[in-house]
């Protein structure tokens, strides 16, 4: 079975790259590799979502080479108690980690596919230019690694995902193999009047839609290997009706004790991606004070939205300053998907209550006749 899947992936992507001197096979390199020796080389430590890596909103004086490593891991996850799925992950998390760079930086990724995995993988950066977003230059079979470098010339928030070719693409994507990269604009974030916008903390929500097969009795099936689930997975996928829509890898992952945290007066940025379907974020009790629905951070943001749209295969961003304490719910306002399928999270905010903004004038009491 493993050999069959390797063959399918290789056939759908073309032959595995034996060697690349830089460019795409079959095309003459017209512009040589730049001399980057004089640029600052920094290593970005990638972290598990909803956390984002340490970063500054101040643009660097000149472009840098920002280096990071991702290790592909195929592993079984528990989507809800007793319900299991083989996930294909970047760095072991669903979604993969957020990357943050500045416009003009060079992104240099080392991508590793350990021999313990079964499948061929690669990575397609929607932020990159050419070669299927790097997908053509990053095809790695189990036991291989590769290094991709691209120049981040387009500012914004962008999806990345595995794209090994053909029907393997949606199968890998809806098994968690996706993430996002933020390319901060050279001029920084600005409002409609040109004023600089900043935030104190950023969260990354990578929304997932899963399509898990059931047996004849309606019980979710469990598989010994990822390859064994493919045929059943595809039948459910092709019906276009997800069994789960979650923020992260499981129902309730970002609620209760695992809720995100903030405090009154703190400005947060929520980066939100959906690699396969639209989503409709809403912050209950708050607003999208500044919103870049399509992740176009160099443009003027929309202001004071109650809900917004993340397009399929894209990422967006919304900024808000908390004014009241309490537990806020951040969800997709397709309420069926949020409350029944799992597209919901919480942000626990500490601070003092402001009665000027809201108060209970009369508590509940028996109605007078």
N, C-alpha and C positions, 0 to 999 in steps of 0.2 A: 504493500500500500504506500509506504514512504517513497519508494522508487517511482511509483505511478504519479504521485503528486509533484515530485521533483521534475518529472518529464513534462507534466501539464504546465507547470510554471515556466519552465525553460522554453517550451514551445510558444507560450503566449507572450513572452517578453523578447523572443529571439534568443540566440545563444548567449550563455553566460559570458560576460566580458573576460577575455583572457588577459588583456593588458590595455591600459589607456594611458597615453602620454599627455592627456589633458582634455582633448576635445572628443566629440562624438565620432565613433567609427564611421568611415565613409565620407567624411568631410575634411577638407584641408583647413588647418588652423591658420587663420588670417591675422589674428591679433595674438601676439605671444603672451605667455604668462607674465603678469606684472612682477616687478621687483618689490616685494613686501618686506624686505629685511629691515627697512628703516621705520616701519610702522610698529606701534605698540602691539604686542601679542599678549592677550589675556585669556585665561581659562575661566569659563562660566560653569559654576557648580549647579547642575540641574537638580530640582527638588520635586517632590511628589505633590501634585495638585490636591487641594485648591491653592496651595502656596505657589508663589512665583519667585524666581531667583532674585537675589539682590541686584538692584539696578538703580541708576541715577536718571532723573528726567533731564538733567543738564547734558546737552550734546557734547561729545568730546571735541577737543581742539582740532583733531584730525582723525581720519578713519583709522580703525583698529582691525586687527585680526582676532576675532572672538572664537575661541576653540572650545569644543565640548565633545563628550562621548555619549553614545547611546548603545546599550546592549539589548538586543531583542530577546524577549523571553516568552515562550509559549507555556502557559500555565492554566490550570483549572481555577476558576473563581466561583464563589457562591453568590449568585445574583440576588437571591432572597433565601431565607432558611430552607434548606433541602433542595434548592434549585441550582444546578451547576452548569457552567459553560466553559469550554476551552477558549481562553482569551489569547490574542496575539498582541503583545505589548512592546512598547518602547520603554526601556528601563523599568519594566515590571509593573507599571501602573496603567490604569484605564481612567482617563485618557493619558497619553504620553505627556512628558513635562513641557511646560511653557519655556520658550526661549525668548530672551529680550535683548535686542541690539538696537543700534541707531542707524538711521539712513546713511548709506555710504560705507558702513562697516563690511568687512568680509566675514562670512560665517563659515567656519571650518569644522565639519562634523566627521568624527570617526564612528562608523556604523559597524557593529559586530553582531554576527549571527552564530552563536555557539554551536558546536557539533551536537549538543544535547537536543537541539530543536529538530523538527521534522521537515519544515517547509522552507522554500525560497522566499525571501523578502526583499524589499527596497524601500525608498522613501521619496515621496513627491511633495516638494515644498511649493505651495501656491504663491509664496513670496519670491520664488526664484524665476529666472529667465532662461528658457531653453531646455532641451533634452528631457521633456516631460517633467519639468520641475526638479530635475536631478534624478528622476526615476530610472532613466536609461543608463545612468552612470553609477548606480548604487545597488545593482542586483547582486545579492549575496546568498549563496547556498549555505547550508549548515557547515560550520567550520571555517567560514570565510569572514574577512573584514575588508572595509574599503574606507577611503577618505574622500569626501566631497567638499569643495570650497565654492561658494558663490557670493557675488557682491549684492548686498541688500540695497537695490536702487529704488525700490518702491516702498514708501512708508505706509504703515497700516498694521492691522491685525489679520493674520492669515492662517488658514488650516494647513497642516501637513498630514499625510497619511501614507500607508503602504499601498502600492499600486502595481502588483506583480503581473497584471495583464488579464484580459478576458474576464470570465466570471469569478476569477480569483480576487479581483479588485473589490467588489461589494462584499464578498465573503470576509475578506480580511478587515475591511473598514468597519463592518457592523459586528465584528468580534473584538472591537476595542482598539484597533491599530491606527490611531489618529491622535493628533494633538494640535498645538498652535504655536505660532511665533509672532512676536510683536516687534515691529520695526518703527521705533520712535522717530518722528519727523525732525529734520535738522533745525527747524524754527521752533520746535516744541509744540505743545498743545495750546490752542488759543480759542477764546470764545468769539462771538460774532462781532465784538468791538475790538478784537485784536489783543485783548488782555490775556496774559499767560495763565494757564490752568495747571495746577499741580494736584497730586494726591499723596496721602500719607501711607496708604497700604493698598495692595492689589491682590485680588483673588482671581483664580482661573477656574471656570466651570466648563468642563468638557462633556457636553450632553451626548448620551449614547442611545441608540435604538437597537434592541436585541430581538432576535427572532428564534425562539427556542422551541424545538419540536416536542410534541406530546405523543404518548402511546394511545392505543385504542380506548383506554379507560380515562383519558384526559390527564394523566400524570406526566409531568415533565420527564423526558428521557435523559439518561446520563451515559457518557461515552468514555471508553478507556483511552482513546487518543483523539486528537483534533481531526485527523483524516476520516475517522469513522463517522463523524457527524455530518460530513459535507452534503451528502445526498439529501438527508432529512432537512438540514438547514436550508438548503436551496428551495425546497418546496415551500417552506414557511416564508422565506424572504420574498419569493416571487409573488406571494399573495399580498405583499406591501402593507401588511397589518402587523405592527410590532407587538410582541408579548410584554415587553418592558421598555419604558423610556425613562432613563435614570440620569442623575447628575453624578458622574463617576462610574463605578463598576457595579453598584448594588443599590437596591432600594434603601432609603434612609441613611445612606452613607454620610451625608453632611447635615445630619439633624441630631438633636439631643446632645449628648456629651461630645459629639464630633462636629457640632455647629461651628461655623466661622465666628470670629469675635471682633468686636470693635468697641468704640466708646463715643459718647456724645461729643460733637465738635470735630470728630475725625472724618476726613474725606477719603472715601474708598473708590477704587476703580474695579469694576467687575468685567473681566474679559470672558466672553462666552462664545464657544464654538459648537457647531453642529455639522458634522462632516457628511451627512446623508439626507437630512430632512429639515424643513423649517422649524423654528421654535419661536415662542412668543413671551419673552421674559417680562416679569412684573415683580416689583418689590412692594409687598403689602405693607402699608403704613409709610411708604416713602415714594420717591419718584426717580425717574431718570433725568436728573437736572441737566446733564450734558450727555448726549447720546450720539455715538457713531455707529449707526445700525449695520453698515456694511464694513466696518473696521477702517474706514477712510480717515485716519487720524490727522492727516494734513489739511483736511477740509474743516469748514465751520460746523460744529456739532448742532444737532437739533437740541431744543431745550424743553425741560419740564414735561416729559412724556410720561403717561401713566403705564404704557406697555410699549414694546417695540418688537421688531422682527429680526431674527437672525436667519438669513437665507440659507437654503440647503448648500452645503459645501462651502460655508464661509464662517467668519468670526466677526463679532462686534464688540463694542465696549460701552459702558455706561458709568457715569460718575455721580456720586451722591455724598453729601455731608449730613451725618446723622444729627438730628435735633432733639430726639427723645430717646430715652432708654427703653429696653424691652427686647423681646425676641421677635425679630422680623422674619417673615417668610419670603424667600426668593424662589419663584417657581415659573414654569411655563404656564401662561394663562389659557392654554387649552386645558381646562380644569380636569377633564377626564384623564388626560395623560399625566397631569400632576398628581392627582389624588388617588387614582386607580392604578396607574402604571409606574409612578415613581419619580416624575420630573419635578422634584421639590427639594429645597434646602432651607437652612435657617442661619440667621446671623444674630448672635447674642450681643446686645449693646448695653454697656454699663454707663451710668451717669445719673444726673438729677432730672426729675420730671419737670416740665414746663406747663403750668396750668393755663398760660396764655394761649398756647397752641391747642390744647385739648384738656377738658376736665369733665368728670361725671358730675353734673350739677345736682341731680337727684338720683340716689341709688334706687335699684329696683325695690318696689314695695307693692302690697296688694292694691289693686285698682279700686278707686272709690266708685260707689254706685251712682 
